[in-house]
Amino acid sequence: MEELRAQEMGEFIEKLATAVRRRGWQTPVAILLAGGPPFHFLGEQVLWVTQPALSLFIPSHLVRQLAQVLAEPTAVRALLVRLNAEEAEQA
């Protein structure tokens, strides 16, 4: 079960990094992620609180997955590594 969850998280991180890159947000997102656990916690809490309103624009399962990424330090590091890798590929 845990392995499946890790695989799903990895797939979500890949999709998220691609979406961030496509929109040109990799630098601001990388800066916020590099800000450390206080920013991760704050972002996670904002997502949980605003989930009902966000679900009008974004599917609620995506909001939940993003909040779960921010709650997991290894997932945040994986996303940051992926964003930095994509930034290096573009240079």
Buried (B, 14 or more C-beta within 10 A) or exposed (E): EEEEEEEEBEEBBEEBBEEBBEEEEBEEBBEBBEEEEEBBEEBBEEBBEEBEEBBEEEEEEBBBBBBBBBBBEEBBEBBBBBBBEBEEEEE
